[in-house]
Structures are given as C-alpha cells and as structure tokens.
Amino acid sequence: MNVTLDLTPELGRRLALAARQQGVPVDAYTVQLLDRHLPGDHQAGALVSLLQSWMDEENGGEQQDTGEYLVRALDEDRLSNRRLFPPEQKGLTW
C-alpha cells in the first residue's frame, strides 16, 4: 500500500532528522513508526493474557470485594432512584 502524506515543513524536518539518527531512509523510518504505534492483532492477544492473569491471581476475593463496593457506591450516588446495577441482573448483564 502506498500512502502520500502532506507534512508541515517542521514535521518533515523532525522526521528526516529522526530517520537520519536511526540510520535509515525516511520512508523506512515512517513505516517503523506506524508499525510501532498502530494497534495490531498481537496487542489484543497480549491484553487478553494480561487481563486473564489478573483474574487468575490469588487476591481474587479482594478484587471481588472491591467490585461489590464500587457497584454499591455507584448505585448510591445517583440523582435518580433507578439502580445502575439491579441485584436481579447480577450475573446476566453485570
């Protein structure tokens, strides 16, 4: 895929300087920047692994207590009487 970018003179200068410092052509450096900063499929897998590791930790009871406290606090601090987390929906929608 080819992409044409209209850079400001300042941004073009900074890009060229950074590429020169890395010892690579500007186009190769631009591809490296995009690859490094755009989300990819591998990042989603890494995030899922991280979240799963948190759920598997031994302090699950503490996290459950924290979650229940947050649910109570959010339901209590509302302008309306309608609950955000109705008890009858626990395990279904939250």
Backbone as numpy.savetxt, mean C-alpha at the origin, in Angstrom:
# Nx Ny Nz CAx CAy CAz Cx Cy Cz
6.73 -1.60 -25.64 5.88 -0.43 -25.64 6.78 0.81 -25.64
6.46 1.73 -26.50 7.18 2.99 -26.56 6.33 4.08 -25.94
6.97 4.95 -25.18 6.28 6.06 -24.53 7.09 7.33 -24.79
6.40 8.39 -25.12 7.04 9.69 -25.29 6.65 10.57 -24.13
7.63 11.14 -23.47 7.38 12.01 -22.31 7.81 13.43 -22.63
6.99 14.39 -22.24 7.37 15.81 -22.34 7.76 16.27 -20.95
9.06 16.34 -20.72 9.58 16.73 -19.42 9.92 18.21 -19.41
9.80 18.81 -18.24 10.26 20.18 -18.09 11.79 20.16 -18.23
12.39 21.27 -18.60 13.86 21.29 -18.70 14.53 20.89 -17.39
13.98 21.33 -16.27 14.56 20.99 -14.97 14.49 19.49 -14.70
13.33 18.90 -14.95 13.17 17.46 -14.72 14.05 16.66 -15.68
14.15 17.10 -16.92 15.04 16.45 -17.88 16.49 16.50 -17.44
16.89 17.65 -16.91 18.27 17.80 -16.41 18.52 16.86 -15.24
17.57 16.80 -14.30 17.72 15.92 -13.14 17.77 14.45 -13.55
16.92 14.08 -14.52 16.91 12.70 -15.00 18.23 12.34 -15.66
18.74 13.24 -16.51 20.01 12.99 -17.19 21.16 12.89 -16.19
21.14 13.75 -15.19 22.19 13.73 -14.16 22.16 12.42 -13.38
20.97 11.99 -12.98 20.85 10.75 -12.21 21.29 9.55 -13.06
20.91 9.53 -14.34 21.32 8.43 -15.22 22.84 8.40 -15.37
23.43 9.58 -15.54 24.88 9.67 -15.68 25.56 9.15 -14.42
25.03 9.51 -13.25 25.61 9.05 -11.99 25.53 7.53 -11.85
24.48 6.93 -12.42 24.32 5.47 -12.39 25.11 4.79 -13.50
25.59 5.58 -14.46 26.38 5.03 -15.55 25.56 4.30 -16.60
24.29 4.73 -16.76 23.41 4.09 -17.74 22.78 5.16 -18.61
22.31 4.78 -19.81 21.61 5.74 -20.67 20.31 6.22 -20.01
19.86 7.39 -20.40 18.66 7.99 -19.80 17.45 7.08 -19.97
17.28 6.47 -21.16 16.10 5.63 -21.36 16.14 4.39 -20.47
17.31 3.78 -20.30 17.43 2.62 -19.43 17.18 3.00 -17.97
17.68 4.16 -17.58 17.46 4.63 -16.20 15.99 4.92 -15.96
15.30 5.48 -16.95 13.88 5.76 -16.83 13.09 4.47 -16.64
13.45 3.44 -17.40 12.79 2.13 -17.26 13.05 1.57 -15.86
14.26 1.70 -15.35 14.57 1.23 -14.00 13.71 1.94 -12.96
13.58 3.26 -13.11 12.75 4.02 -12.17 11.30 3.56 -12.19
10.77 3.40 -13.38 9.38 2.95 -13.50 9.20 1.56 -12.90
10.12 0.66 -13.20 10.01 -0.69 -12.69 10.09 -0.72 -11.16
10.93 0.12 -10.61 11.13 0.15 -9.17 9.93 0.76 -8.44
9.24 1.71 -9.07 8.21 2.46 -8.36 6.77 2.13 -8.74
6.57 1.37 -9.80 5.21 0.97 -10.15 4.88 -0.35 -9.47
3.67 -0.47 -8.91 3.32 -1.73 -8.26 3.26 -2.86 -9.27
3.69 -4.02 -8.84 3.66 -5.19 -9.71 2.98 -6.36 -9.03
2.79 -7.42 -9.75 2.14 -8.61 -9.21 2.90 -9.20 -8.03
4.23 -9.13 -8.08 5.03 -9.68 -6.99 4.78 -8.94 -5.68
4.44 -7.66 -5.76 4.19 -6.88 -4.55 2.90 -7.32 -3.88
1.90 -7.67 -4.67 0.64 -8.14 -4.09 0.88 -9.43 -3.30
1.67 -10.33 -3.86 1.98 -11.57 -3.16 2.76 -11.32 -1.89
3.69 -10.38 -1.93 4.47 -10.04 -0.74 3.57 -9.44 0.33
2.62 -8.62 -0.07 1.70 -8.02 0.89 0.82 -9.09 1.53
0.32 -10.01 0.73 -0.50 -11.09 1.28 0.31 -11.91 2.28
1.56 -12.20 1.96 2.41 -12.96 2.87 2.64 -12.21 4.17
2.85 -10.91 4.08 3.06 -10.11 5.28 1.81 -10.11 6.15
0.65 -9.88 5.54 -0.60 -9.88 6.32 -0.85 -11.24 6.95
-0.58 -12.31 6.22 -0.78 -13.65 6.77 0.16 -13.88 7.95
1.40 -13.41 7.85 2.34 -13.59 8.96 1.87 -12.86 10.20
1.25 -11.70 10.02 0.70 -10.97 11.17 -0.44 -11.76 11.80
-1.27 -12.36 10.96 -2.40 -13.13 11.49 -1.94 -14.39 12.19
-0.80 -14.94 11.76 -0.29 -16.18 12.34 0.52 -15.95 13.62
0.80 -14.72 13.96 1.62 -14.43 15.15 0.91 -14.91 16.41
1.72 -15.12 17.44 1.20 -15.64 18.70 0.31 -14.66 19.45
0.38 -13.38 19.16 -0.40 -12.40 19.89 -1.77 -12.17 19.23
-2.31 -13.21 18.62 -3.61 -13.10 17.97 -4.71 -12.66 18.92
-4.65 -13.14 20.17 -5.65 -12.74 21.16 -5.60 -11.25 21.44
-4.41 -10.72 21.52 -4.26 -9.27 21.75 -4.82 -8.49 20.57
-4.56 -8.96 19.37 -5.08 -8.26 18.20 -6.60 -8.37 18.14
-7.14 -9.52 18.54 -8.60 -9.67 18.57 -9.20 -8.68 19.56
-8.57 -8.55 20.74 -9.06 -7.59 21.74 -9.01 -6.17 21.20
-7.92 -5.84 20.52 -7.78 -4.50 19.93 -8.86 -4.26 18.89
-9.12 -5.25 18.04 -10.16 -5.12 17.03 -11.54 -4.91 17.65
-11.84 -5.66 18.69 -13.14 -5.51 19.36 -13.26 -4.14 20.01
-12.17 -3.66 20.60 -12.18 -2.32 21.19 -12.46 -1.27 20.12
-11.80 -1.39 18.98 -12.00 -0.42 17.90 -13.44 -0.44 17.40
-14.02 -1.62 17.27 -15.42 -1.73 16.83 -16.33 -1.02 17.82
-16.12 -1.27 19.12 -16.95 -0.60 20.14 -16.77 0.91 20.10
-15.52 1.35 19.98 -15.26 2.79 19.98 -15.89 3.46 18.76
-15.80 2.83 17.60 -16.40 3.41 16.40 -17.92 3.44 16.49
-18.52 2.42 17.09 -19.97 2.40 17.23 -20.45 3.42 18.26
-19.67 3.66 19.29 -20.08 4.60 20.35 -19.93 6.05 19.91
-18.95 6.35 19.11 -18.64 7.73 18.74 -19.29 8.07 17.40
-20.62 8.03 17.36 -21.35 8.31 16.13 -22.44 9.33 16.41
-22.75 10.12 15.40 -23.83 11.10 15.54 -25.20 10.44 15.44
-25.30 9.32 14.72 -26.58 8.64 14.60 -26.60 7.43 15.54
-27.77 6.87 15.73 -27.91 5.69 16.57 -27.66 4.40 15.79
-27.53 4.51 14.48 -27.29 3.35 13.64 -25.86 2.86 13.84
-25.71 1.58 14.11 -24.38 1.02 14.38 -23.66 0.71 13.07
-22.38 0.97 13.06 -21.55 0.59 11.93 -21.32 -0.92 11.91
-21.24 -1.50 13.08 -20.92 -2.92 13.23 -22.00 -3.62 14.05
-23.16 -3.90 13.46 -24.22 -4.56 14.21 -23.79 -5.97 14.62
-24.02 -6.36 15.87 -23.58 -7.67 16.36 -24.10 -8.83 15.52
-25.32 -8.71 15.00 -25.87 -9.81 14.21 -25.15 -10.02 12.88
-24.34 -9.06 12.46 -23.59 -9.18 11.20 -22.14 -9.62 11.41
-21.74 -9.83 12.68 -20.36 -10.23 12.95 -20.07 -11.58 12.29
-18.99 -11.65 11.58 -18.63 -12.85 10.86 -19.22 -12.92 9.45
-20.16 -12.05 9.16 -20.76 -12.02 7.82 -20.23 -10.85 7.01
-20.32 -9.65 7.57 -19.89 -8.47 6.84 -18.71 -7.77 7.50
-18.36 -8.18 8.69 -17.20 -7.59 9.36 -16.55 -8.59 10.27
